[in-house]
Amino acid sequence: MLRREQLGAVLNAARGAHLLIWLGLVGRVVSGTALGPDTYSAMVWVKLLAVLVVGVNGLFLGRVRERLVAVQGRPPWSALLPGVAAALTSQLGWWTATLIGFLSANR
């Protein structure tokens, strides 16, 4: 939040959004499965891998959040870097899956 909010407030918001994020991921997987993807397509497998990476990354982010909650005072950058790496991984995974889905729908 670019130093606009205290870390505790951001972590509380993340805890509140955690269930919604997992429900969104499950919803996307179920709806994607219902669409009957072409499992012989390499792009579909790349998309599935991207979604799997996002899911595993979400588990990792839960651990990162727990570690940050335990930090007293202002956390050092070394404590924040795993969260930054996980956020970038999440963005890369979601955008990869979205782009492949868009390209598949428009070919």
Backbone as a ProteinNet text record, in pm:
[ID]
protein_1_A
[PRIMARY]
MLRREQLGAVLNAARGAHLLIWLGLVGRVVSGTALGPDTYSAMVWVKLLAVLVVGVNGLFLGRVRERLVAVQGRPPWSALLPGVAAALTSQLGWWTATLIGFLSANR
[TERTIARY]
83.1	0	86.6	211.4	303.4	307.7	317.1	331.7	212.2	98.2	-20.9	-96.5	-76.6	-143	-38.3	-72.1	14.4	12.9	123.7	134.8	25.6	-6.9	-111.9	-246.2	-279.6	-406.3	-406.7	-293.9	-283.6	-295.6	-230.1	-237.3	-377.8	-449.5	-589	-677.1	-654.5	-730.5	-701.1	-575.1	-537.2	-605.4	-612.4	-678.9	-826.5	-888.8	-1030.6	-1057	-963.8	-981.1	-940.1	-873	-817.7	-925.6	-1037.1	-1143.8	-1202.2	-1222.1	-1277.5	-1184.2	-1056.3	-958.2	-962.6	-966.2	-972.6	-1103.3	-1214.9	-1341.6	-1335.9	-1270.6	-1253.3	-1169.7	-1063.2	-978.6	-1056.1	-1127.8	-1207.6	-1315.4	-1378	-1479.6	-1424	-1306.1	-1243	-1207.3	-1158.8	-1123.1	-1248.8	-1355.5	-1479.6	-1539.7	-1547.2	-1606.3	-1519	-1387.3	-1298.6	-1311.7	-1331.4	-1351.1	-1483.2	-1587.2	-1719.2	-1717.5	-1623.8	-1615.6	-1552.8	-1501.1	-1444.1	-1320.8	-1212.7	-1091.7	-1031.9	-963.3	-894.8	-764.9	-767.2	-650.4	-534.9	-554.9	-445.3	-365.3	-415.8	-349.9	-240.6	-124	-12.9	-47.4	-121.3	-157.8	-248.4	-336.8	-423.7	-339.8	-236.9	-150.9	-68.4	-27.9	42.7	-51	-175.8	-274.2	-299.8	-315.2	-335.9	-217.2	-97.8	21.9	23	-15.5	-20.3	-118.8	-235.2	-334.5	-283.2	-214.6	-155.3	-50.6	31.5	133.1	65.1	-44.2	-116.7	-169.5	-222	-272.8	-164.1	-53.9	58.2	114.9	120.7	168.6	77.6	-52.3	-145.8	-117.7	-81.7	-43.8	81.8	177.9	301.3	271.3	179.8	145.5	83.1	10.7	-42.1	69.3	175.7	291.9	363.7	375.4	440	361.8	228.4	145	166.2	170.9	193.4	327.1	430.1	561.8	558.8	487.8	481.4	400.1	296.9	217.4	304.4	397.6	484.1	589.3	615.3	717.5	665.2	745.6	711.1	772	692.6	743	750	835.5	849.7	935.6	884.1	961.7	1076.2	1185.1	1295.6	1258.1	1328.1	1302.3	1316.6	1407.3	1426.2	1300.2	1217.9	1092.3	983.2	994.8	894.7	920	1045.1	1078.7	1004.1	982.7	903.8	761.6	702.4	569.5	569	672.6	684.6	702.3	788.1	809.6	681	606.1	481.1	376	371.8	276.8	308.3	435.8	475	443.1	467.9	435.5	286	206.2	61.1	14.9	67.2	29.9	69.2	189.7	236.5	147	111.7	26.5	-112.4	-175.3	-310.6	-312.4	-216.2	-214.6	-183.9	-98.7	-71.3	-198.4	-268.6	-392	-497.6	-510.1	-608.3	-575.5	-449.7	-409.7	-431.8	-395.5	-415.5	-564.3	-645.5	-788.9	-846.2	-798.4	-843.4	-803.6	-678.8	-631.5	-705	-733.3	-806.1	-948.7	-1011.7	-1149.8	-1160.9	-1054	-1060.2	-984.5	-961.9	-896.7	-994.6
-119.7	0	124.7	109	221.1	315.1	256.5	331.1	420.7	395.7	474.1	415.1	287	216.4	145.7	124.4	47.1	-98.6	-168.2	-307.1	-393.2	-369.7	-446.4	-434.7	-314.2	-293.6	-368.6	-368.3	-439.8	-590.5	-640.8	-783.8	-825.3	-739.4	-768.5	-772.3	-680.8	-681.2	-807.7	-849.1	-971.8	-1092.7	-1094.4	-1206.7	-1209.9	-1092.7	-1085.7	-1124.8	-1096.1	-1126.4	-1269.2	-1336.2	-1469.1	-1567.3	-1576.2	-1668.2	-1631.5	-1503.4	-1460	-1494.4	-1480.4	-1513	-1661.7	-1746.1	-1890.9	-1930.4	-1868	-1896.6	-1856.8	-1744.6	-1702.2	-1800.9	-1850.7	-1948.7	-2077.6	-2125.8	-2247.6	-2224.5	-2108.9	-2076.1	-2075.4	-2020.3	-2017.9	-2158.1	-2240.8	-2378.4	-2456.3	-2443.8	-2515.6	-2467	-2336.1	-2283.6	-2317.7	-2315.1	-2353	-2498.9	-2583.9	-2725.9	-2749.5	-2675.9	-2690.6	-2650	-2565.2	-2521.9	-2627.9	-2735.4	-2844.8	-2804.2	-2770.9	-2728.1	-2841.5	-2803.7	-2899.2	-2940.7	-3054.3	-3096.1	-3145	-3146.4	-3180.8	-3057.3	-2939.8	-2814.2	-2781.6	-2746.6	-2707.2	-2580.1	-2490	-2364.2	-2390.1	-2488.4	-2522.4	-2573.2	-2652.2	-2703	-2592.1	-2493.9	-2378	-2300.2	-2285.4	-2215	-2291.6	-2423.2	-2504.3	-2493.4	-2492.3	-2476.6	-2340.1	-2235.9	-2101	-2095.6	-2159.9	-2160.3	-2241.5	-2351.7	-2430.7	-2348.8	-2276.3	-2191.3	-2086	-2027.8	-1928.2	-1992.3	-2113.6	-2181.8	-2211.8	-2266.8	-2297.1	-2168.1	-2066.6	-1936.4	-1880.7	-1904.5	-1860.4	-1926.8	-2055.3	-2124.3	-2060.8	-2029.8	-1964.5	-1827.7	-1753.8	-1621.2	-1628.3	-1735.1	-1752.6	-1761.1	-1831.8	-1843.1	-1708	-1636.4	-1504.6	-1411.7	-1415.3	-1331.3	-1365.3	-1494.7	-1535.5	-1482.2	-1488.4	-1438.1	-1287.5	-1216.3	-1070.9	-1029.2	-1104.4	-1073.2	-1085.4	-1180	-1202.8	-1094.6	-1013.5	-909.5	-793.9	-753.7	-639.1	-513.1	-409.5	-284.9	-291.4	-209.1	-201.7	-318.2	-398.2	-513.8	-471.7	-544.3	-515.2	-559.4	-505	-540.2	-689.7	-753.4	-897.1	-974.9	-921.1	-986.2	-957.6	-844.8	-806.4	-867.1	-899.4	-949.5	-1075.9	-1174.1	-1290.6	-1252.7	-1155.8	-1109.7	-1040.5	-962.4	-895.3	-999.1	-1098.9	-1204.5	-1282.2	-1310.5	-1384	-1301.4	-1171.9	-1085.4	-1080.5	-1071.3	-1072.4	-1206.4	-1314.4	-1447.8	-1460.5	-1411.1	-1416.5	-1338.2	-1217.8	-1137.1	-1205.1	-1258.5	-1327.6	-1447	-1524.5	-1641.2	-1604.6	-1505.5	-1466	-1404.8	-1319.4	-1258	-1360.2	-1457.4	-1564.3	-1642.6	-1684.1	-1760	-1677.7	-1551.4	-1464.9	-1444.6	-1418.5	-1396.8	-1522.8	-1638.1	-1762.7	-1787.2	-1762.4	-1777.3	-1683.5	-1560.4	-1463.6	-1507.7	-1549.5	-1593	-1718	-1809.8	-1931.8	-1900.3	-1806.5	-1772.3	-1696.4	-1631.9	-1549	-1607.4	-1736.8	-1795.3	-1870.4
0	0	0	-34.8	-52.8	67.2	186.4	311	344.2	284.1	315.1	432.5	455.1	564.7	649.7	775.1	862.6	816	836	793.3	856	980.3	1047.6	976.8	930.1	858.4	725.5	657.6	529.8	552.6	657.7	688.1	729	801.1	835.8	711.4	619.1	494.3	414	413.6	342.8	405.5	537.9	606.4	569.1	563	526.6	382.6	294.4	152.4	117.1	208.2	180.8	132.7	202.8	165.6	29	6	-123.2	-238.6	-216.7	-320.9	-351.8	-248.7	-270.6	-338.3	-300.6	-367.9	-515.1	-544.3	-682.8	-762.2	-702	-769.1	-796.2	-696.2	-714.7	-821	-817.6	-918.7	-1059.5	-1074.9	-1207.7	-1255	-1164.4	-1201.4	-1241.3	-1162.5	-1192.2	-1323.2	-1342.3	-1466	-1587	-1568.3	-1678.7	-1715	-1615.6	-1640.9	-1712.7	-1675.2	-1737.1	-1884.1	-1922.7	-2062.6	-2152.5	-2093.7	-2171.7	-2250.1	-2182.2	-2253.3	-2336.7	-2440.8	-2527	-2458.5	-2391.9	-2313.7	-2400.2	-2530.2	-2620.8	-2660.9	-2624.9	-2659.3	-2557.7	-2608.9	-2520.6	-2443.8	-2505.1	-2438.9	-2318	-2330.8	-2218.1	-2101.3	-2130	-2023.6	-1959.5	-2039	-1983.1	-1890.8	-1934.2	-1851.3	-1722	-1731.6	-1611.5	-1516	-1571.5	-1488.9	-1420.9	-1495	-1437.5	-1320.8	-1335.8	-1228.2	-1109.3	-1135.6	-1027.7	-951.8	-1024.7	-960.8	-872.7	-920	-840.7	-712.1	-720.5	-601.9	-500.7	-546.8	-455.9	-397.9	-479.6	-434	-324.3	-335.2	-231.9	-98.4	-102.6	21.4	80.6	-6.2	37.4	98.9	37.3	89.5	228.4	257.1	391.5	493.5	459.4	549	562.1	451.5	454.9	547.3	536.6	621.5	769	801.1	940.4	992.9	909.5	952.3	974.6	888.4	902.3	1024.2	1056.3	1175.6	1300.3	1299.3	1415.8	1434	1332	1341.2	1425.7	1521.3	1605.8	1545.1	1533.8	1476.9	1325.3	1271.7	1126.2	1077.3	984.2	938.2	846.8	850.8	758.5	617.6	520.1	380.9	356.9	429.2	411.3	447.3	537.3	572.9	469.9	398.7	299.3	161.2	132	-2.6	-43.7	44.3	2.1	-40.7	26.5	-11.8	-146.9	-172.2	-302.4	-412.8	-388.7	-488.4	-512.5	-406.3	-421.1	-495	-469.5	-539.3	-688.7	-721.8	-863.4	-928.7	-857.4	-909	-932.9	-840.6	-855.3	-978.3	-992.8	-1108.4	-1240	-1243.6	-1364.1	-1396.1	-1294.1	-1315.4	-1364.3	-1299.1	-1339.8	-1479.3	-1509.3	-1642	-1750.4	-1720	-1816.6	-1845.8	-1741	-1759.2	-1833.2	-1798.2	-1863.4	-2010.5	-2041.4	-2180.5	-2264.4	-2211.5	-2285.4	-2305.8	-2204.3	-2219.3	-2325.6	-2326.5	-2426.2	-2566.4	-2581.8	-2713.3	-2759.7	-2669.3	-2704.6	-2747.3	-2680.3	-2712.7	-2844.7	-2887.2	-3008	-3127	-3124.7	-3243.2	-3327.4
[MASK]
+++++++++++++++++++++++++++++++++++++++++++++++++++++++++++++++++++++++++++++++++++++++++++++++++++++++++++

